[in-house]
């Protein structure tokens, strides 16, 4: 359970650090789900691509556990 809590905290911190840089405004967060409003579809797309890149880097640097 502790590992899941740590991962959820890391996930939230990552999203909260990236979304504002793409004109994203967090409206709500429940569990690992986020509701974010963006200025445009392009902003949302660029944001999700950056999130995916950052998660891939994090996962590559982390062991299988």
Number of C-alpha atoms within 10 A of each C-alpha: 6 7 9 9 11 11 13 14 13 12 16 16 11 14 20 16 11 16 22 14 12 18 15 20 15 14 9 10 11 7 9 10 10 14 12 17 16 18 11 11 10 10 16 18 13 13 21 15 11 16 18 11 12 15 15 12 11 11 11 10 9 9 7 6 4
